[in-house]
Amino acid sequence: MPTIQEFNFASTTGCNKLYAKMAVPDGEVRGVVQIAHGVAEYIDRYEPFMRFLAENGFVAVGNDHLGHGKSIAVPEEQGIFAEKNGWQYVLDDMAKLHKIMTEKYPEVPYIFFGHSMGSFLTRHYVILHPDEPSLTIICGTGQQAPAMVAGGNTLAKLGVALGGPRKIGKVLNKVAFGSYCKDIENPRTECDWLNRDPKEVDKYVGDPLCGFVPTVSLFRDMMGGIKFISDPRNISLMNKNTPVLFIAGAEDPVGERGEGVKRAVQAFNDAGIRDVTMKLYPGARHEILLELNHEEVFSDVMNWISEKLG
């Protein structure tokens, strides 16, 4: 049975302490999977997936990003990375966790897994660190049109200029997420786009660490990151021999119900990435690791990892 371990490490901000969790196999370690979670959630929600990975021989690890989960020291920190350079701090924190884990488990394959905002972070990370991942898994991602990215970036920067970096981004949040339920017939909540399972939706809605409105500076940081990863010149800096798996719900509005995921895959193909696989799950929405068919998703991820690692 896997062992769940919790630890803390100092953020690269120099003034924050980050919470981290890992699931450790009780036998031989086949590799490490580092998970980057999404916006307005936290790493504990990935424990079922982490336990599954550990049951199959992989150490699964992840931290709560700045402004999220148990990495929040005081309420005022919720929803903000940093007043300046927040996205880079989060990327640097990912690099620090990678260093911690490779020192503990050297010479085993290392896999990066990112969901939603974590998928954008992971895509950025593997551009900056092309030789670190053995495999990369991109979950619940999208590929917005350049004009939309530029508009969102400008709006977020304006929000920071007018209200300061700690201003709650209510308008930006509505622009980003307000239309996500529009294609769902008779939604019960504003969060039904996350999942077909009403129990999981209700857990999310009732969790004070989930679904909060981020600050304008977090939106600024995220839009800047999305702009970076959307540039073909940056995508081309990835290691072209690292296999990449894209997974998403076919009804996930973040990926424009598959169309945005397909554009991301095409961008990777156009950049010369040699081994790109995509799977869209019919009927599934955004949080496929907690969806009604999550066992199918878990199995597919493990089969892909095992195939690529031989």
C-alpha positions in Angstrom: 0.0 0.0 0.0 1.4 3.4 -0.9 2.7 5.8 1.8 1.4 9.4 1.8 4.0 11.9 3.0 3.7 15.6 3.5 6.5 18.1 3.7 7.2 21.8 3.2 9.9 23.7 1.3 10.8 27.3 0.9 9.4 29.1 -2.2 11.8 30.9 -4.4 10.2 34.1 -3.4 12.3 33.9 -0.3 9.3 34.7 2.0 6.8 31.9 1.5 6.7 28.3 2.6 5.1 25.8 0.2 3.1 22.7 1.2 3.8 19.5 -0.7 2.5 16.0 -0.7 3.8 12.7 -2.2 2.6 9.2 -2.6 5.4 6.6 -2.4 5.2 3.0 -3.6 5.9 0.2 -1.1 8.2 -1.5 -3.6 10.5 -0.6 -6.5 10.3 2.9 -7.8 9.8 3.0 -11.6 9.8 6.8 -11.8 8.6 10.1 -10.5 5.4 12.0 -11.6 5.4 15.7 -10.6 1.9 17.2 -10.7 1.0 20.9 -11.2 -2.5 21.7 -10.1 -5.0 24.2 -11.5 -6.1 27.7 -10.5 -8.3 28.0 -7.3 -7.7 24.4 -6.1 -4.9 22.5 -4.5 -2.8 19.3 -4.6 -4.8 17.3 -2.0 -7.5 16.9 -4.6 -5.1 14.8 -6.6 -4.6 12.1 -3.9 -6.7 9.4 -5.6 -4.6 9.8 -8.8 -1.4 10.0 -6.8 -2.3 6.8 -4.9 -3.0 5.0 -8.2 0.4 6.1 -9.6 2.1 4.9 -6.5 0.3 1.5 -6.6 1.8 1.2 -10.1 5.3 1.9 -8.9 5.6 5.7 -9.4 6.3 8.3 -6.8 3.7 11.0 -7.3 4.4 14.5 -5.9 3.1 18.0 -6.1 2.9 21.2 -4.2 0.3 23.8 -3.5 1.3 26.8 -5.7 1.8 30.2 -4.2 -1.6 31.6 -3.1 -3.3 28.2 -3.0 -4.2 25.5 -0.6 -2.0 24.9 2.4 0.7 27.2 1.0 -1.4 30.1 2.2 -0.1 31.5 5.5 -2.6 34.3 5.9 -6.0 34.8 4.2 -4.7 37.8 2.2 -2.3 35.5 0.3 -5.2 33.5 -1.3 -5.3 34.0 -5.1 -2.1 35.9 -5.6 1.3 34.5 -6.7 3.3 37.6 -6.0 3.0 41.3 -6.7 5.6 41.0 -9.5 7.0 38.1 -11.5 4.5 35.6 -10.0 4.4 33.2 -12.9 8.2 32.9 -12.9 8.2 32.3 -9.1 5.8 29.4 -9.6 7.9 28.0 -12.4 11.0 28.3 -10.2 9.2 26.5 -7.4 8.4 23.7 -9.8 12.2 23.5 -10.6 13.0 23.5 -6.9 10.6 20.6 -6.3 12.1 18.8 -9.2 15.6 19.2 -7.7 14.4 17.9 -4.3 12.9 14.8 -6.0 15.8 14.0 -8.3 18.2 14.1 -5.3 15.9 11.7 -3.5 15.2 9.5 -6.6 18.2 9.8 -9.0 18.4 8.0 -12.3 14.7 7.1 -12.7 12.4 8.5 -15.4 10.8 11.9 -14.5 7.4 12.8 -15.8 5.7 16.1 -15.6 1.8 16.2 -15.4 -0.1 19.5 -15.5 -3.8 20.1 -15.3 -5.7 23.3 -16.4 -3.6 26.2 -15.2 -1.0 23.6 -14.3 -1.1 22.5 -17.9 0.0 26.0 -19.0 2.7 26.0 -16.3 3.9 22.6 -17.4 4.0 23.6 -21.1 6.0 26.7 -20.1 8.3 24.6 -17.8 9.2 22.0 -20.4 10.2 24.9 -22.8 12.5 26.3 -20.2 13.9 22.9 -19.1 13.8 20.8 -22.2 16.1 18.0 -20.9 14.3 17.3 -17.6 11.2 15.4 -18.6 11.2 11.8 -19.8 7.5 12.3 -20.6 5.1 15.1 -20.4 1.3 14.8 -19.8 -0.9 17.8 -20.6 -4.4 17.6 -19.0 -7.4 19.9 -19.5 -5.5 22.5 -21.6 -6.5 24.8 -24.4 -4.9 26.9 -27.1 -6.6 30.3 -27.3 -6.5 32.6 -30.4 -3.7 35.1 -30.3 -6.1 38.0 -30.3 -8.0 36.6 -27.3 -4.8 36.1 -25.4 -3.6 39.6 -26.2 -6.9 41.1 -25.1 -7.0 39.1 -21.9 -3.4 40.1 -21.2 -4.1 43.8 -21.8 -7.3 43.7 -19.6 -5.4 42.0 -16.7 -2.5 44.5 -16.9 -5.1 47.4 -16.8 -6.7 45.8 -13.8 -3.4 45.8 -12.0 -2.6 49.4 -13.0 -6.0 50.7 -11.8 -6.5 48.6 -8.6 -3.1 47.3 -7.6 -1.9 43.6 -7.8 -4.0 42.5 -4.8 -7.3 43.6 -6.2 -9.8 40.7 -6.6 -10.4 40.1 -10.3 -14.2 39.9 -10.4 -14.5 41.2 -13.9 -11.6 39.1 -15.2 -13.0 36.1 -13.6 -16.4 36.6 -15.3 -14.7 37.1 -18.6 -12.6 34.0 -18.2 -15.1 31.6 -16.7 -18.6 33.2 -17.0 -19.6 31.4 -20.2 -18.4 27.9 -19.3 -21.8 26.6 -18.4 -23.6 28.0 -21.4 -23.8 24.7 -23.3 -24.9 22.6 -20.3 -28.6 22.0 -20.1 -30.1 23.2 -16.8 -26.9 23.5 -14.8 -27.4 23.2 -11.0 -24.4 25.5 -10.2 -22.0 27.8 -11.8 -19.3 25.1 -11.5 -21.1 22.3 -13.4 -18.7 22.8 -16.3 -16.1 21.1 -14.1 -17.7 17.6 -13.8 -20.7 15.5 -14.7 -20.6 14.0 -11.1 -22.8 16.3 -8.9 -21.1 15.0 -5.8 -17.7 16.2 -7.0 -19.2 19.5 -8.0 -20.8 20.0 -4.6 -17.5 19.1 -2.9 -15.8 21.8 -5.0 -18.5 24.4 -4.3 -18.4 23.7 -0.6 -14.6 23.9 -0.3 -13.3 27.3 0.9 -9.9 26.5 -0.8 -11.6 26.0 -4.2 -13.4 28.3 -6.6 -12.2 31.6 -5.1 -11.8 34.6 -7.4 -8.1 35.2 -8.1 -6.4 38.6 -8.0 -5.9 40.7 -11.1 -2.1 40.1 -10.8 -2.7 36.3 -11.0 -4.7 36.8 -14.1 -2.0 39.0 -15.5 0.6 36.4 -14.7 -1.4 33.5 -16.2 -2.2 35.4 -19.4 1.5 36.3 -19.8 2.3 32.6 -19.4 -0.3 31.6 -22.0 1.0 34.2 -24.4 4.5 32.7 -24.0 3.5 29.1 -24.6 1.3 30.0 -27.6 4.3 31.4 -29.5 5.6 28.9 -32.1 9.1 30.1 -31.5 8.9 29.1 -27.9 7.2 25.8 -28.5 10.1 24.9 -30.9 12.5 25.1 -27.9 11.1 22.0 -26.4 12.9 18.7 -26.6 11.5 17.3 -29.8 12.2 13.7 -28.7 10.1 13.9 -25.4 6.8 12.1 -25.9 3.8 14.2 -25.0 0.3 13.0 -24.1 -2.7 15.4 -24.3 -5.9 14.3 -22.4 -9.1 16.2 -21.9 -12.8 15.9 -21.7 -14.6 16.3 -25.0 -17.0 18.7 -23.3 -14.4 20.7 -21.5 -14.9 24.4 -22.2 -11.3 25.3 -21.3 -10.3 23.3 -24.4 -13.3 24.6 -26.3 -14.8 21.1 -26.3 -11.8 19.6 -27.9 -11.1 22.3 -30.6 -8.5 24.1 -28.4 -6.8 20.9 -27.5 -6.5 19.9 -31.2 -5.0 23.3 -31.9 -2.4 22.8 -29.1 -1.6 19.4 -30.5 -1.2 20.9 -34.0 1.1 23.6 -32.6 3.3 20.9 -31.1 3.3 18.9 -34.4 4.2 22.1 -36.3 7.1 22.7 -33.9 8.5 19.3 -34.8 7.7 17.4 -31.6 8.0 13.8 -32.8 5.7 11.9 -30.5 2.4 13.6 -29.6 -0.7 11.6 -28.6 -4.2 13.0 -27.9 -7.2 11.4 -26.3 -10.6 13.2 -25.8 -13.1 11.5 -23.5 -16.7 11.7 -24.9 -19.1 13.4 -22.5 -16.4 14.3 -19.9 -15.9 17.8 -18.7 -12.9 19.6 -17.2 -11.7 17.6 -14.2 -11.2 14.3 -15.8 -9.2 12.9 -12.9 -12.4 13.2 -10.8 -14.9 12.5 -13.5 -17.4 9.7 -13.7 -14.9 7.8 -16.0 -11.8 8.7 -14.0 -10.8 5.0 -13.7 -10.6 4.8 -17.5 -8.4 8.0 -17.5 -6.1 6.6 -14.9 -5.7 3.4 -16.8 -5.0 5.2 -20.1 -2.4 7.4 -18.5 -0.6 4.4 -17.0 -0.7 2.4 -20.2 0.8 5.3 -22.1 3.5 5.8 -19.5 4.4 2.1 -19.5 4.4 1.9 -23.3 6.7 5.0 -23.6 9.1 3.8 -20.9 9.2 0.3 -22.4 
